[in-house]
Amino acid sequence: MKIYDEKSKYHGSADILDTKIMVFYDLCSKAGVRETDWAAAFSAMLAGDAKEYYYENIMNRKLEFPTIVNLLRENFETQERQTRFMSHWNSTSLQEVKRRNEDKTMLECFDIMYKELRKCQLIMDKDQQIDAFLKRRLLMACEGVEECKLAIFKPAAGLQGLRDDIRHALALSGPSRPTAFP
């Protein structure tokens, strides 16, 4: 339990259970927790609403690990949640993120946007969790942003290349750019 930090725990509908379970498997392996003991150790990976739900509805029922996971998934990973994330995916743009974060640079806003889109993508169907899908969404999200025009005019072949090109373009246009003297 000591090796679990708050960020690694599953809090409920705002998190992605599959991602948090991968962390759980990794930490159990490192701590020497056997698969037969996963159900007993499971509450260590919970926080917030998920922990409350576990203690109110699951604890002391002597359930198998897969059943515990399925109960949490059914409770928190609903169709309404997926619809909410898809709506966010469709409405997110660099300009919109900048409006929400006026005190941040465009580069910082791009990084925020990328993390938000990546999180939304992880909730989608597996066939939509590919780099090409996120790459297309990044291109659309950066449309109309003058600083990104060159990076998206002829985009890099891969997602990471496009992300790097956009970040580079935004860094060059940001407030830390050297001032030219006449």
N, C-alpha and C positions, 0 to 999 in steps of 0.2 A: 504494500500500500504506500510505502514511503517513496517508491520510484515513480508514482503517478503524480504529474503536475495537473493543475486545474484545466489547462488548455487541452490536455490529452483526454480528458473525461468526456463522456457523453451526457449532454445536458437536456436532450429532448429534441423537439421539432426544429430547432435552429441548427442542429448538427446533423452529420451524416453518419448513421449507425455503422455502415460497412467500413468506413474509414476508421472510426473509433475502435471497431472490433479488430482491425489489423494491428492497431497499436496495442490492444489488449493481448493478442496472440504473441506479439513481439516481447512485450514486458513479461508475460507469463513464462516464456521461454528463457529469458534472461534471469528470472527469479527462481527458476526451477519448479514452477507450478505445473503439475501434470494435467493432461487433458481431462482426466477423471475428476479433477478438482476445480475445473473452470467454473462450474455452477456456483460453488461455494465462494470463489474469488470474484465473481462477476460484479458484485455491488461496489467493489473498489474502483471500477471504471465509470461509476455514475455520479452525477452531480445535479443540482437544481431539480427541475420537474421530473427528470428521469429517475433520480434517486428516490424522490417522494413517491412516485408511482410504484417503484419496485417495493418499497417498504409497505405500502398500503395494499398492494394487489398480488405480489409475487412471493415475497419472503415467506418462509416456513411452509410452502406448499410442496416441497420436495420434488421440484420439476427438473427435467433434464435441461442441459445447457441450450440445445437448439430450441426448445420450447420457450425458455426464458427470453431468448433473442427474438423469437417470433412475436411474443406478447408485446415486447417493447416496440418492435417494428409496426405492428398493427395499431398500437396506440398513438405513436408519434409520426409515423411516415404515411400520412393519409393522402388521399387524392387532392384534398383542398390545399395541403401543403405543397404538393407538386405543382398545382395550378398557380399558387402564389410565387413559387420560384420561377416558373416559366414566364409569368407576367413580368417579373423583375428582369429576367434574361432578355425579353423582347423590348423592354423600355429603357434599358441601361445604355447610356452613351457617355462618351468622354465629356461632352458639354454638360450633360445632366449631373454627372459626378462633380464636375467643377462648381456648378451652382450650389450643390450641397456642401462643398468644402472650399469656400471662397478664400480661406486663409492658407490654402495649400497651393503648391506649384502645379502646373499641368502634368509634370512628370510624376509627382506624388499622387495626383488624381488618376493618372493612367494606372499606376500600380494598384491603387484601391479598386479601380474598375476591373482590372485583370483578375484580382482575387475574388471579387464578387461574381464575375462571370464563370470562373473556374469552379466555384462552389455550386453555382446553379447547374453547371454542366454535370457535376458528379451526382446530381439527383435525377438526371434524365435517364432514359433507356440506354442500355449498353451500346447500341449502335450509334448513339449520338455523343458518346464519350470519347470521340476520336479527335485528334489534333486538327484535322481539316475542318471539322464543324466549328470549333472554337476560333480557328483562323478566320473563317468567313464572318463570324460574329464580330471579331475585333475590327475587321475592315469596315463593317457597317457602323460600328460604334464610334469610329474615328472620322467618319465622313463629315465634312464641313468644318473640320478643325484645320486651320491654315498651317499650323506647325507640322501637321502629319501628312500634308499633301504629297510630298516627295516619297515618303516611306510607303504610302498606300497606292501611289500611282502605278508602280511596277513592284508588287510585293514580293518578298523573298519566298522561296519555294516552301519552306516549312514554317510551322508555328513559332518556334524559337527564333528563327531568323527575322520574321516579321516583328515579333515582340522586341527584339534587340534594335531593329531599325527604327521603330517608333520611339522607343526609349531614347535612342541616340538623337533623333531629330528633336524631341522635346527637351533634352538636356542642352542641346546647342541653342535653343531658343529661350531657355529659362533665364531667371533673374541673375544666375551666377555667370552668365556669359560676359567675357571681358568687354569693356567699353572701348570702342575704337576712337583714337585721337586723330584729329585732322593733320 
